Amino acid sequence: MPHARMIFCALLLSTAACSPAMAQSAPTPCAAPTLAAGGPSNAHTRNVETNLRPPVIKPGDQPLTLREEMRRYDVPGISVAVFHAGKIAWARGWGVRDLTSCAPVTPNTAFQAASISKVVTAVIALRLVEQGKIGLDRNINESLRSWQLPKDEKLAPNGVTLRELLSHTAGLNVHGFDHGYRPGATLPTTVQILEGADGPPVRSILPAGAQFEYSGGGYMVAQLALTDVSGMSFADLAQREILGPLGMTRSAFAMPPSPAIRADMAFGSAWGKPMPGNYEVMPQLAPAGLWTTAGDLARLLIDLQASASGKKGHRLSPAMTRVMMTPVKDNWGLGLALYGDGVPRFGHDGVNPGFESFMVCYVGKGDGIVVMTNGGDGRRLTNEVVRAVAADYGWPDIVVPATEERTLSFAQLSKAAGRFAGSGLNVDLEARPDGLFARFVGAPASASERLVALSPTRFRSESLGVTVEFAPDFSSFTFIDGAPPMKVMRTRAAPLAAKAD
């Protein structure tokens, strides 16, 4: 289980280790706040409170309540914003923002957005491209004044570009960052981080532009380039270009957070206990440093939706928004995860120590959802909340509906057998008469997990909390639920598949 969780943290674009979902936890010391404390209620919020369902159900299963699922997943607090027809329909919180004061989560409670920060960073970068201050397809070193990305004649003979940095195709290392810093600690500078203050120095490891390789390190390169060409701190640049104009009044990249944010902010937790120091300060601002609310993120998504629909007067022009939402490699645009199955959608998720968040919305209509949590296995709880909201509003593409397990023949299972690698995953899938089994390469046979078959091409790992969909020819599979839409490719045929009886 710990190894599986470590792999899944990478899949979730984490900047730090995740909290084990099923670890023994202490009882939450806070009594549940009154419902009125979390904000306005209506029929839609009451649906969330009483109608949650996990991804896999059995005949006769009854809906679960939000309160019992928060307790089961050790999530002290959750904040949700839903927007419909281009406007915020409702935003409210449940539970507590910290386990010390037991103050309630409100619509104004700020959480760490973690890797969702990258979406804001990408919009800032594209704003500066439209202003002519930085080139989207020029060598990034031409924009860097205070540091240079070391040239690699073999992997990046022409350097790397901002487009490649924002789409994770620059071939750079440093997937994410293992940790932040305790409040009050001395923080490294951006250049020190790029030179290895938080891990290996940021360098080329793969051919530039050739493949998708998620890189928080690449976003640190982008951060420095944006501050160099603007002459402003990243926090001030974000405030000028995005946060201020969109009325994101409860959002900031300031680390540590400002007094205004601290007045109503969530603290992280793990195993039902407060994190040491209550939260970690993330000096890696562009990839992971945003404090914000669900409602403020909804304002950003609504603005992008309007621009994508051809409306002018938004943070990006319609043409630049189309560039942002055009896949560069696999299912990734510039700062955005793109969902092409069904009605097109875009979004991102994020994991920092003590915080997990998720947002997704439609491209062609003004509907979507943002969810933020402050501890425990917020990802699984978020999945159930999004499923309830999607069913309520009639959004069949937003999340995989609750589904019963299917029984497949050995011949059907054998099509999926083989070794698959990519997006931080290296796994063997073995067909047996009683199901399809997954095992990380190098792990003992006893660590194999029987996957839940939802269709001949769709399977779920309950240990990782993800559902995958195989390509029609089984040459790859893509995460469609519980993780970003990353693609994992077949590298060889079935390794010694078991024989059918």
Salt bridges, closest charged atoms under 4 A:
GLU69 OE2 - ARG72 NH2 2.87
ASP137 OD1 - ARG163 NE 2.62
GLU142 OE1 - ARG138 NH2 2.61
GLU153 OE2 - LYS151 NZ 3.51
GLU195 OE1 - ARG203 NH2 3.04
ASP198 OD1 - HIS179 NE2 3.92
GLU241 OE1 - ARG127 NE 2.80
GLU241 OE2 - ARG240 NH2 2.72
ASP264 OD1 - ARG97 NH1 3.17
ASP296 OD1 - ARG299 NH1 2.82
ASP303 OD1 - HIS314 ND1 2.70
ASP341 OD1 - ARG345 NH2 3.23
ASP367 OD1 - HIS84 ND1 2.94
ASP377 OD2 - ARG380 NE 2.75
GLU384 OE2 - ARG72 NH2 3.75
ASP392 OD2 - HIS44 ND1 2.62
GLU405 OE2 - ARG450 NH1 2.90
ASP428 OD1 - ARG419 NE 2.63
ASP428 OD2 - ARG439 NH2 3.97
GLU430 OE1 - ARG432 NH2 3.45
GLU462 OE1 - ARG460 NE 3.59
GLU469 OE1 - ARG458 NE 2.68
ASP481 OD2 - ARG387 NH2 3.25
ASP481 OD2 - ARG460 NH1 3.65
